Amino acid sequence: MRFKKPFFLTIALIALAQGCADNELTSVETLFVNGAIYTANQQQQLVSSLGLNKDKLTYLGDAEGARNIIDEHTEIIDLEGKMIIPGLHDVHIHLPGIVESNNCDLAGKPYSLADLVPRLKQCIARLNLPKGSWLAVEQWGYAQGNEPSANFPTLRSALDAASLEHPIILLGDDGHHGAVNSFAMNLATDKNGVKVGLNTETLANEFSDMKSLIGVDRHGEPSGVLNEDARKIVNLPNLWGYPEVDFEVYQKIAVRLAASGITSAMDAALRIHEIDNFAKWAKKQPLTYRLTAAFYPEFEDYRPTLDAPIEISALLADLKSTQERHKEINNFKIDTAKVFVDGVIEGDPYAYPPMLPNAAVLDHYRQPIFTITDDNTLEVMDYVDTNSRACVTVQEKGIANLTSIFTQNFYAENGFLASQCIQSKGVLEKEYSFIKGYTKALFEAGVNVHSHAIGDRAVRLALDTFDAAKRASPNSEANVSIAHAQLIHPDDISRIAQLEVFMAFTYSWIEPFDEYQMMVSPFIDKVFNENDLFNPDGYVYQNTYPTASVKKAGGILVSGSDAPVETRDPRPLLNIEKAVTRKNDVTGRVYNPDERLSVADVLDAYTINGAKMLNQAEITGSLELGKKADFVILNQNLLTLEAEGRSDEISDTQILSTWFDGKKIYSKPQP
């Protein structure tokens, strides 16, 4: 409801502090009254009124104090009990990917391999693809569906059935998983760019260093699965499937962020040409959000020869020149660089042998033997004892040296494949010397370091590099952050606080889906069925996204949607809800309730803490006098939902409007 004076302020006082205004203020241009306004200040205060002049907040307080700063020109907006929160900070997002394309897009929906075939044939027909042209399939839901069948025992067989006249790649909706057909495999090139194809022979030779990233079937033939950098060997046209940032995409990104209540964002991995594109369009049409670009070039381009180390000095030179080129653009900065420590922690239980996760973990992954029940549910029949005499023999000989007769006899005698004797703690994305050296060089140069770390070993190594960087450059003003941290060893939680690491969790991933957890937990704990996933003594159960423990230890929580991972929608309200409940909406199961957060703490993660990480807390992140008028109006009070035991309804909350620099940039469409 909007109105001008005269108006009698008869609203209930819900403020925890007296009204305060700029000392020189005589009136406000716009005044919001009768609301639940969460300030995200140090005291986590609520006020009932908010006033602004141009792009700044000039009044925060109660109704009584508001009487003195209105005149006949003041626009007064009655919130009627609705909630205002500071503009949201999404500190880990991939902006080009949040825009839908007209390509073959599976939207993260589950498909069995049998159902996938006609869906891909539809795409080929709709796109009218010429023979030999790539079909890049976006948003493939690698973590759900993909059930094999007698006709389609592997992803490769299903993709071959879709077409043998086009190279096909499924691009996982997490940016890490992939799968290709035989046509694409035949395009594989070695490190010298020579086309050798991907097959049993080249896997043992040219691509032997990528064995942990390439799936195989029970005969040792490539099954189609290519994860992480292994996807690059087939020379696909676009590693992540994101569109080029042209002006239309640039505009659509802004629209989606505004509709999500996001007024500040860090794109967590931008190539130099993508940064240049954002800068070009920002000159043409100013940004309606505060954009931080995390510098992430193709590191292998900085390796002068195949066996030489990556040239860190050349990386820093390109970063500096990119910063210099775009330093005058408003609301746009390039003060952060991305470092990948490891990959992902999902294995493939449908493959035979099951493909192990590749995230870096402290202990060897287990080797589960899966079965699929009559109702299509995954269970574990048994575990391979990798320390058994039979497995020790395999390890001593080396997998590459086993003859076909040996492997056949081994299976007949032991009931599992010799390749299941492999012991693995996952892999690092690049050599540790580079990860550590690059982190130290960035920090010394005053560049913030944002490290992707999933497994507990990766988190520990990231902390080690931060520690080394801070010891080497104690006067640096840069900060450090970790994205994801899916598994954290308890011994490392106190280090997170000591090193002042910003922890960017994607809270919606905490929601426990049994099908997903069966891709993770059985490779770490002894899990035989879905009920075992919730064993409170399990290492995964206890140490997956331990957000409350990090907060209690003094760690700094921030929020990153990682969109378009799983979905192109940044869905901040769902992230807030799952941080608070950690509950599956269908089963009602809660994943480690001791790690639940309060609404206020998650709001702080999404607002003031995010602003601190992005080095802009002096101007935004909380609703305080003199700060930018960046805020969001919600249709219901999240704190009330929590107090009434209705936290499950947080994700139903609607964003009514988003304000940036004192201007409304989004209004919820009227029905």
Secondary structure by P-SEA (a helix, b strand, c coil): cccccccccccccccccccccccccccccbbbccccccccccccccccbbbbcccccccccccccccccccccbbbbcccbbbbbcccccccccccccccccccccccccccaaaaaaaaaaaaaaacccccccccccccccccccccccccccaaaaaaaaccccbbbbbccccccccccaaaaaacccccccccccccccccccccccccccccccccccccccccccccccccccccccccccaaaaaaaaaaaaaacccbbbcccccaaaaaaaaaaaaacccccccccccccccccccccccccccaaaaaaaaaaaaaaccccccccccbbbbbccccccccccccccbbbcccccccbbbbbccccccbbbbbccccccccaaaaaaaaaccccccaaaaaaaaaaccccccccccccccccccaaaaaaaaaaaaaacbbbbbbbccaaaaaaaaaaaaaaaaacccccccccccccccccccaaaaaaaaccccccccccccccaaaaaaccccccccccccccccccccccccccaaaaaaaabbbbbbbccccccccccaaaaaaaaaaccccccccccccccccccaaaaaaaacaaaaaaacccccccccccccccccccccccaaaaaaaccccccccccccccccccccccccccc
